[in-house]
Amino acid sequence: MSIDGVNGRTSYIGTSIMGLRRQLDELTQQLASGRVSTSYAGQGANRGFAISLRAQVSSIDAFADTAKNVNTRLNVVNLALQGMIDIGKSVKGAASTSTIVLNDNGQTSGQITAQAAFSNAVSLLNSQSGDRYLFSGRTTDTAATVPGDVMLDGVGTQAGLKQLINERRQADQGIGNMGHLTVSSPPLTTTVTSLAEDGSSFGLKLGAVTSSLTGAIVTQPAGTPPATTIDLGAVNPSDGEKVTFNFNLPDGTTEAITLTATTTNPPPAGSFLIGVDTVATTANLQAALTSSIQTLSDTSLVAASAITASKNFFNPSATVIGSAVNNQNTVPGPITGATLLSGAAGTDSLSASFAAGDTITVNGTPITFVAAGATGNQLNITDSVQTLLAKIDSITGTSTLSTVTGGVIALHGGDGESLSISSSNAAAFAALGFSGTPSANPAPLRVNGPPFATATNLIGGTSTNTVSWYTGEIGADPARGTAIARIDQSVTVQYGARANEQALRYQLQNIAVYAAVTTNANNPNSKAQVNALQQRISANLAPQTGQQSIQDMQAVFAGAQNAIKASTDRQIQLKGMAQTMLDQIEGINQDEVATKILALQTSLQASYQTTSMLYQISLTKFLPI
């Protein structure tokens, strides 16, 4: 007779125990992990909802990481911008209050302050957050600018700001410090004083003339190049009567020379001696005017020239220069602004005429020639070269006006913009000095020399001969768009910046020129030079109406930070709700699980004991003794 052991017939006992054991293991795992299951299969009917909630929480966490990184960068940018504002105020204050005492290097204490401020400003524009340069646009791995000393002093064959300032000063002062003006009497006249420009694009430009001189006849500036005259006639002026000559300087400022008729001999400064007749008085007026122009040229013009040189260095502009061409006058001469765009042989007109229907295309915008009645981007065929240049400048929006000097046209593009020009009339285009489709990219502008004192126009510097101060990304699109971050499902913030933005560039160029200019202490006009420079620096560093300011930039970045904060606050609330719902699906009640574990442990212990007792039962225990 066979006896069954613990096998299939009795396995139900072990199965029950194993079931209890599995339940205990599951509950123990839940208690340890805090979750109802380690797999979605064990989460029941809400497993799909749990997947969606977990994806939402992960997305919010990713947005939070992005917001944190962007906020850090914005904080660094704002620190840099605030530093730039403080530097501007410091230099403005130094320019306004500095005493005009020159040190051994020919600079004032205010300029020494500007040197340190300039170095600090350059450092701020090269600020980094991690390995990212914040003012380089899209080229985040490249510093925004060259070092400050390279900007000022140049490096190798590349000229820096100081050299460009010196070249521009020579060009603006011209021969004999006359600012490219000539004081003379027309032929066969002895009572007329003529004051004329020489056609250069540099130096002093004539403005209005006002006079209270008895019997004097004043002719306002006219012609190409402009000239003005004052005829004393036959009657001498009276003591104390005045004549005022106004001048436009390269930086856009104006200065006036007022000369007062006097009987005091020798005449005090700013006056001219009334002679025995108007012939003698005219000679005295001319001498006083010449001396006053030379003084103006060696004072305010020097300061204005330096300001302009700095602007041209920091604000690159594309330049296209034609070849020298003559008109078709009876005696051909270089074309001027007065040269007509069409005309007959023997007249001051182009050697080949434009006709109605012809076009000149500037950066894709056509200028159309019409017979008469030009409007908008049209020109009459009878208009002058100067009218054409003005039309081209209106299309490019340049701040450096195009010029024609010595028969050579120099076209300048808009700030930081490329320039391209072409024409449907190749012959007339060649009569302007151009062929094909000449084009140029933005570059620092400098005087087209040497020699510089007789130079007539500006030319774009090259990478070989001129420092380019900005080394970040150059683009025509808004700087903010060079760095974009998504901080929410439907919210992005723009936080890019370029060091060559108007507000930053404008402040840097003014601090740089104040730091760069040196003055010869032995020059009797040295104090007036420095004073004129300081006045301009102080005025330029004040808020500029209609121009981007650093505070404007701060406001934009503050708006980005506010958007980040609003999104982050909203996401914290959403994450809290999503996490609560997720915890309800995935989580456990620890007290409930612990109670179940205790109950299972009790049941399992009892099952073990019972099973043990059952397995100890045998047939021998039931046989009679």
Long-range contacts (C-beta under 8 A, 24 or more apart in sequence): 3-619, 6-615, 13-611, 13-614, 14-611, 16-607, 17-604, 17-607, 17-608, 17-611, 20-600, 20-603, 20-604, 20-607, 21-604, 23-596, 23-600, 24-597, 24-600, 24-601, 24-604, 27-593, 27-596, 27-597, 27-600, 28-597, 30-588, 30-593, 31-588, 31-590, 31-593, 31-594, 31-597, 34-587, 34-588, 34-590, 35-586, 35-587, 35-588, 36-585, 36-586, 36-587, 36-588, 37-586, 43-585, 43-586, 44-585, 46-585, 47-585, 49-581, 49-585, 50-582, 50-585, 50-586, 53-578, 53-579, 53-581, 53-582, 53-585, 54-582, 56-574, 56-575, 56-578, 57-575, 57-578, 57-579, 57-582, 59-489, 60-571, 60-574, 60-575, 60-578, 61-575, 63-486, 63-487, 63-488, 63-567, 63-571, 64-568, 64-571, 66-485, 66-486, 66-487, 67-485, 67-487, 67-564, 67-567, 67-568, 69-485, 70-485, 70-487, 70-493, 70-495, 70-560, 70-564, 71-561, 71-564, 72-129, 73-129, 73-132, 73-134, 73-483, 73-495, 74-495, 74-557, 74-560, 74-561, 74-564, 76-127, 76-128, 76-129, 76-134, 77-127, 77-134, 77-135, 77-495, 77-497, 77-557, 78-554, 78-557, 78-558, 79-127, 80-124, 80-125, 80-127, 80-134, 80-135, 81-550, 81-553, 81-554, 81-557, 82-554, 83-120, 83-121, 83-124, 84-121, 84-124, 84-125, 84-504, 84-507, 84-550, 85-550, 85-551, 85-554, 87-117, 87-120, 87-121, 87-124, 87-507, 87-511, 88-507, 88-511, 88-541, 88-550, 89-541, 90-117, 91-117, 91-510, 91-511, 91-514, 91-537, 91-541, 92-537, 92-538, 92-541, 92-542, 95-514, 95-534, 95-535, 95-537, 95-538, 95-541, 96-534, 96-538, 98-534, 100-527, 100-530, 100-531, 100-534, 102-519, 102-521, 102-526, 102-530, 105-518, 106-518, 106-519, 106-520, 106-521, 106-526, 107-517, 107-518, 107-519, 108-530, 108-534, 110-514, 110-534, 111-514, 111-515, 111-517, 114-511, 114-514, 114-515, 114-537, 115-515, 117-511, 117-515, 118-148, 118-152, 118-508, 118-511, 118-512, 118-515, 119-148, 121-148, 121-507, 121-508, 121-511, 122-147, 122-148, 122-151, 122-508, 123-148, 125-499, 125-504, 125-508, 126-499, 133-472, 134-497, 135-472, 135-497, 135-498, 135-499, 135-504, 136-471, 136-472, 136-473, 136-498, 136-499, 137-472, 137-473, 137-474, 137-475, 137-479, 137-482, 137-496, 137-497, 137-498, 138-473, 138-475, 138-482, 138-483, 138-496, 139-472, 139-473, 140-483, 142-471, 142-472, 142-473, 143-471, 143-472, 144-470, 144-471, 144-472, 144-498, 144-499, 145-469, 145-470, 145-471, 145-472, 145-499, 146-467, 146-468, 146-469, 146-471, 150-467, 151-467, 151-469, 151-512, 152-512, 152-515, 152-516, 154-467, 155-467, 157-464, 157-465, 158-463, 158-464, 158-465, 158-466, 158-467, 159-446, 159-461, 159-465, 159-466, 159-467, 160-467, 161-309, 161-310, 161-313, 161-467, 161-512, 161-513, 161-516, 162-516, 164-309, 164-312, 164-313, 164-444, 164-446, 164-447, 164-466, 165-305, 165-306, 165-309, 165-310, 165-513, 165-516, 165-517, 167-309, 167-446, 167-447, 167-449, 167-452, 168-202, 168-250, 168-305, 168-306, 168-308, 168-309, 168-312, 168-446, 168-447, 168-452, 169-302, 169-305, 169-306, 169-309, 170-447, 170-449, 170-452, 170-453, 171-200, 171-202, 171-203, 171-305, 171-447, 171-449, 171-452, 171-453, 171-455, 172-202, 172-203, 172-250, 172-297, 172-301, 172-302, 172-304, 172-305, 172-308, 173-203, 173-297, 173-298, 173-301, 173-302, 173-305, 173-453, 174-198, 174-200, 174-202, 174-203, 174-297, 174-453, 174-454, 175-453, 175-454, 176-294, 177-293, 177-294, 177-297, 177-298, 178-203, 178-290, 178-293, 178-294, 178-297, 179-203, 179-204, 179-247, 179-293, 179-296, 179-297, 179-301, 180-204, 181-206, 181-293, 183-286, 183-289, 183-290, 183-293, 184-286, 185-282, 185-286, 186-229, 189-231, 190-279, 190-282, 191-231, 191-232, 191-233, 191-234, 191-278, 191-279, 191-282, 192-229, 192-230, 192-231, 192-232, 192-282, 193-229, 193-230, 193-231, 193-232, 193-282, 193-285, 193-286, 193-289, 194-227, 194-228, 194-229, 195-227, 195-228, 195-229, 195-245, 195-289, 196-225, 196-226, 196-227, 196-228, 197-225, 197-226, 197-227, 198-225, 199-224, 199-225, 199-336, 199-405, 199-406, 199-456, 200-405, 200-455, 200-456, 201-403, 201-405, 201-410, 201-456, 201-457, 201-458, 202-250, 202-447, 202-455, 202-456, 203-250, 203-297, 203-301, 204-247, 204-248, 204-249, 204-293, 204-296, 204-297, 204-301, 205-247, 205-248, 205-249, 206-245, 206-246, 206-247, 206-248, 207-245, 207-246, 207-247, 207-248, 207-254, 208-246, 209-243, 209-244, 209-245, 209-246, 210-243, 210-244, 210-246, 211-242, 211-243, 211-244, 212-241, 212-242, 212-243, 213-237, 213-241, 213-242, 213-243, 213-261, 214-238, 214-241, 216-243, 218-243, 223-338, 224-336, 224-337, 224-338, 224-386, 225-336, 230-285, 232-278, 232-281, 232-282, 232-285, 233-278, 234-278, 235-278, 236-274, 236-275, 236-277, 236-278, 236-281, 237-261, 237-274, 237-281, 238-274, 239-263, 239-274, 243-285, 245-289, 247-296, 249-300, 249-301, 249-304, 250-301, 250-304, 250-305, 250-307, 250-308, 251-303, 251-304, 251-305, 251-307, 251-308, 251-311, 251-536, 253-300, 253-304, 253-536, 255-296, 255-300, 255-301, 257-289, 257-292, 257-293, 257-296, 259-285, 259-288, 259-289, 259-292, 295-525, 295-528, 298-523, 298-525, 298-528, 298-529, 299-525, 299-528, 299-529, 299-532, 300-528, 300-532, 302-529, 302-532, 302-533, 303-517, 303-529, 303-532, 303-533, 303-535, 303-536, 304-532, 304-536, 306-513, 306-516, 306-517, 306-533, 307-510, 307-513, 307-533, 307-536, 307-540, 309-446, 309-513, 310-509, 310-510, 310-512, 310-513, 310-516, 311-399, 311-509, 312-400, 312-444, 312-445, 312-446, 312-458, 313-444, 313-445, 313-446, 313-469, 313-509, 313-512, 314-444, 314-469, 314-500, 314-505, 314-508, 314-509, 314-512, 315-399, 315-415, 315-416, 315-505, 315-509, 316-415, 316-416, 316-442, 316-443, 316-444, 316-445, 316-460, 316-468, 317-398, 317-399, 317-400, 317-412, 317-413, 317-414, 317-415, 317-416, 317-417, 317-442, 317-443, 317-445, 317-460, 318-412, 318-413, 318-417, 318-418, 318-419, 318-439, 318-440, 318-441, 318-442, 318-443, 318-460, 319-410, 319-411, 319-412, 319-413, 319-419, 319-440, 319-443, 319-445, 319-458, 319-459, 319-460, 320-410, 320-411, 320-413, 320-419, 320-421, 320-434, 320-438, 320-439, 320-440, 321-408, 321-409, 321-410, 321-411, 321-448, 321-457, 321-459, 322-408, 322-409, 322-410, 322-411, 322-432, 322-433, 322-434, 322-438, 323-408, 323-433, 323-434, 324-406, 324-407, 324-408, 324-433, 325-351, 325-407, 325-408, 325-430, 325-431, 325-432, 325-433, 326-351, 326-407, 327-351, 333-407, 334-406, 334-407, 334-408, 335-385, 335-404, 335-407, 335-409, 335-431, 335-432, 335-433, 336-385, 336-404, 336-407, 337-384, 337-385, 337-386, 337-389, 337-404, 338-384, 338-385, 338-386, 339-384, 339-385, 339-404, 340-382, 340-383, 340-384, 340-385, 341-369, 341-379, 341-381, 341-382, 341-383, 341-384, 341-385, 341-387, 341-388, 341-428, 342-381, 342-382, 342-428, 343-382, 350-385, 350-428, 350-431, 350-432, 351-431, 352-425, 352-427, 352-428, 352-430, 352-431, 353-381, 353-428, 353-431, 354-379, 354-381, 354-425, 354-428, 355-381, 355-425, 355-428, 356-381, 358-423, 358-424, 358-425, 358-428, 359-423, 359-424, 359-425, 360-388, 360-392, 360-421, 360-422, 360-423, 360-424, 360-429, 361-421, 361-422, 361-423, 362-392, 362-395, 362-396, 362-419, 362-420, 362-421, 363-395, 363-396, 363-413, 363-417, 363-418, 363-419, 363-420, 363-421, 364-420, 365-395, 367-391, 367-392, 367-395, 385-409, 385-432, 388-432, 392-421, 400-445, 400-458, 403-456, 403-457, 405-456, 405-457, 406-456, 407-433, 408-433, 408-456, 408-457, 409-433, 409-434, 410-448, 410-457, 410-458, 410-459, 412-445, 412-458, 413-440, 413-442, 415-442, 416-442, 416-474, 416-476, 416-500, 417-442, 417-476, 418-442, 442-474, 443-468, 444-468, 444-469, 470-498, 470-499, 470-500, 470-505, 472-498, 472-499, 472-500, 473-498, 474-498, 474-500, 480-556, 487-563, 487-564, 487-567, 487-568, 488-567, 488-570, 488-571, 491-563, 491-567, 493-560, 493-563, 493-564, 494-560, 495-557, 495-560, 497-553, 501-548, 501-553, 502-547, 502-548, 503-547, 503-548, 503-549, 503-550, 503-552, 503-553, 504-550, 504-553, 506-540, 506-544, 506-547, 507-541, 507-550, 510-537, 510-540, 510-541, 511-541, 513-537
